[in-house]
Amino acid sequence: MTPAEKITVVVPALNEEQHVASCLHALTHQTYPKQYYEIILVDNGSTDGTIEIAQGFPVTILHEPIKSAYHARNRAIRHSNNQWLAFTDADCIPDADWLTRLLERAHELNAWVVGGLTRYNMIFDTLGNRLLIETHQPGQLRQTIEHSKCVAGGNMFVSREAFCNLGLFHVTRSGSDIEFSRRVADCGYVVGFAEHAVVRHQCDLTGWEYLNRTFQIRHGQRMHSRDPGGFVAALKNLVHAPLTPGFRAGQNFEIAGFSPNPHGYFKDWLYRWANRWAGFLGSTVAAYVKPRSLEIDPPAYEVSSPVQLINADNVSAENDCGQRSEMQ
């Protein structure tokens, strides 16, 4: 590793005025030499103060009108030219050595994709946030990355060469970051885990927002699977309906140092059952719409039309794929 290796940090943002300042402050105070990394925030149609807050930081702000974190990430990839791309979310706070640790690990493993460790800070004590933390313990995350080759976009480090050769993120509701890392692994390239490259996700989901998150994740998983789609496939999926509840209520405060659950055993039990239904519905809807919603090939790495810059100087540079990237 040499300091000359340049990194582009990509942050998609939609109505994140509560968190974006903490995220950008952490990103602008990395231990990695400042002259060797840039930060691109892609506004995804915010109607709150996200843009105004971001303009107070030394970052480039792009505008992506189509509401999709994957559209936003793809736009930033196409309009940057550095060798490495680091992805996080606007509600995440990276540790000061985050970029350094990611790059070190990528070189240690000779990896095209590296996933760091995401830790979860509960801002609001909801059943959804408790379940989120319960299901994302460090050991589980290591297993997911090292054995299943699934890396989430909130803490992801990618060589530009991977995008040049294998295409960009599919644009679906959810799961395209996971699909991309598995695509890389399936092609024989290394996908690794960096336990010391830490970001801290701020958990402020309501119970309903977490159920929607589960719906979207299962929807994305089915869309990216090799399972067939269509009306018959959706009917066959009905056999997986969670007609009976589970009996795991209460587990989420026995781990991760939680205090006793103020929501009560019965609410916890019902909420877990509702969460299983949310996942089932996401999978079933995806099974039905899949034939006409997911393109077979991922978007190619190509220069898109000029983007609207909200806060950046005009830039024109040749990227590592030998194309021209223009910001104006």
N, C-alpha and C positions, 0 to 999 in steps of 0.2 A: 504494500500500500504506500502510495506517495501522496503528499498533500495536493498535488496537481490534479488529482481526480475530482472532477466537478460533479455536484449533486444538485438536482432539482427537487425541492420539497413541494408536494401537491396537496392542497387542502380544499376539498369541496365544501361549500357552506350554503345553507338555506335557513334563514331566520335563526342565527346563532348568536345574537347579541349578548346573551348571558354568559357565553363561554369563549367567544372568539378572541377576546383580549388576552385571556390567560394562555390560550393556545399559541397565539402569535408572539407573545412575550417570551414564552419558553423556546420557540423556534428561533427567535432572533438573538438568543443568548446561549447558543450551542457552543461547546468547546471546539468543535471543528472550525478551522479557519474561515472567517466570514467571507473572504474573497473567493472561496471555492464552493460556495453554495448559494442558491437563490431560493426564494419562497414564492410560489404562485398560489394565490387564493382564487378559486373559481366560484364566483357568486352564481347561485342557481335560481335566482329570482326572488331574493329576499325582499320583504316588505317592512322589515323592522330596521334597526340601526346597525346591522352587520357591516354594511359597506362603509358607513361613516367611521365606525370604530377601526376597521381594517386600514383605512386611509391614514391613520396615525402611525402606522408601522412601515418600515422599509420593505414592502412586498409589492409584487406585481399582482394586479387584480384583473382577472378576465371575467367576461359575462357569458354564461351559457343559458339561453332562454328555455331549453327543454329540461324540465325538472327530472333529473336522474343523476345520481352520484357518478354513474359510469359514463354518461355523456360528459359530465364535468371533468372527470379524470382523463378521458380520451382527448378532450380539447387541450388540456394542459400538456399531455404527452406530445401531441402533434405540434405544439407551439413552444417547444423548448428543445435544447440541443445538447444537454449535458449527458455524460456517460451513464449516470445512475439516477434513478427516480425513487424518492422516498415518499410513501403515502401515509397520511394520518387523517383524522377527522377533526372538525372544528370544536368538538366537545371533548377532545383529548389533550392532555398536557404531557409532552415528552420530557423525559429527564434530560439534564444538560449534556450528557455524553451520548445521547441517542444516536445521532448520525455517525459518530466515531465508532461506536460499538457495532452498528449495522455493517459499516464498510469493512471493519476488521473481520467480522464473522464471514462476510461474503468472500473475502480473500482466503481465510482459513479453509473454507469448504470448496472453494472454486465454484461458488453457487451463482446461478442466475436469479434466484429468488430467495429472500431471507424473510422470515417472520419473527418479529420481536415478541417480548412478553407484555401483555396488556393486563394491568391491574385495575380493579374497579373500586371507585370511591362512591359510596352511597350518599347522594345529596338529599334525596327524599326517601323516607322509609315506607316503601310500598311493597306489596307482594311481588309485583313485577321485578323491581330492582333486587329484591332478595333472591328471586329465582334466577335472575341474570347472573348474579355473583356466584350463586351455588353451582351453576353449570359452567362456569368459566374459571375454575381454579387453575393455578400454574401447572400442576401435573397433568391436568386434562388438556391444557393448551399445548404443552410439549408433545403429548401423545398425538394430538390432532395434526400438528405440523410435521413431526418427525416420521410418523408411521402412515398417516393418511394424506400427507402433502397438501393440506388445506390451510391456506394463509389468508387471513382477513385483511381488508383494505385499511383498517384503522392503524395497523402497524406492519407495513409491508415495504420491502426494499427490492427493487428490480433493476437488472441491467437493461439498458436500452436495447441491447442486442436481442433480448427476448422478444420485445415488442416488434422489432424490425423483422424477425424471422417467423414469429408465430401469430402476429396480429395483435389487436388491441382487446380491450374488455368487451365481451358481449354486452348489449344494452338490454337488460331485463330488470324486473323489480328488485331482485336480490340474488346473491350468490355468484355473481360474475367474477369477483375476486378469487373465490374458492375455485371456480372452474378454470380460471387462468393459471393458478399455481399448479393445479393438477394437469393441465395441458402441458405445462413446462416439464413436469416430472414424467408424463407419459412419453414425451419425446426424448427422454434419456438425460435430461439436464438436472443438476442438483438443486433441490429445494431444502433449505436448512432452517434451524431454529437458533435464535440469538437471545438467550435468557437474560442477558445483561442490558439489552436494548429495550428500555421500559417506557411505555406511555401509560398514563393514568386516565382512564375513561371516567367521565363524570356521569354517574347514573342518576338521572332526574326524570325517568319515565313514570308516567302514571300507570295504573293497572291496565287500562284500556290500550295505552300505547304499546305496552309490552305484548299484549295479545296480538295486536296488529303486526308487531315485529315478528312474532312467531309465524303468523300467516304468511308474511312476505318471504321469510327464510325458507319455509317448506315449499312455497310457490316456486322460488328460484331453484331449489334443489331438484324439483320434478322437471322444471323446464330444461335444466342442464343434464338430466339423466338420459340414458339410452332407452328408457321405457317408451313404448308407443303412446301416442296421444289420440284424442278424438272422443266422441261420445261413448263408444264401447269401453275405452280405457277408463273413462270417468266412472262408468257404471261398475266396472271391476274393482275400482278403488273403494267402493262402498263397503267391501268386506273388512276394511281396516278402520271402520268407524269405531271410535272409543266409547262403546255402549256402556262399559262398566268403568267406574273410576279407579284410580290407583290408591295406594295407602302409604304414601311417602310424606304426608304432611308433617311439618315440623323439622324436617331434616335441615332446612336452610338456615336455621339459627344454631345448629349444632356444629357447624363448620364455619370457618372464616371469622371466628371471634364475634359472631352476632350476639346481640342481647336477646333475651326471650322474645318471641314473636308477639307483638302487641295486637296483631290482627286476629289471633285466636286459631285454634286447631281447625274448627269447622270451616271458616273462611279460607284458610290455607288449602284444605282438602278440595273445596269446591273450585278454587282458583286454578289449581293444578289440572283439574278435570277440564275446565274451560280452556286452558292452554293447550291441552291435547286436542280438543275440538278445533281450535284455531289452526293448529298445524294440519289436521286432517282436511279442513276446508281449503287451506292453501294448496295442498297437494292435489285435491280433487279438481279445483278450478283450473290449475295448471295443466292437469291431464286433459281436460276438455279443450282448452284454448291452444295447446302447444302446437298443433300442426300449422296454425296460421300466425304464430306470434314470434317464433324463434328462427332466425336465419341459420342455415347450416354452417356457414363459415363466419368467423369473427370479423369485425371491421378491420380492413387492411390498414397498415401504417402508411398513411399518405397525408400530404399537406391539405388541410381543409381550407375553406374560404376564409378570408381575413376575419379576425375576431374583433369584437368590440372591447377595447381596453378602457377601464374605468380610471386606472391610476398607474400608468407605466409609460416609460419612454419608448419611442419606436425602435424596434429591434429587427434586424434581418441577419440571419446566420444560417450556415449550412449545418445540418444535423448529421449524426453519425451514420445515417442511412443514405447519405449523399443527396438529400432533398433540401429544398429551400423552405425555411420556416419564417413567416413574416408576421409581425405584430404591428397593427396600425389602427 
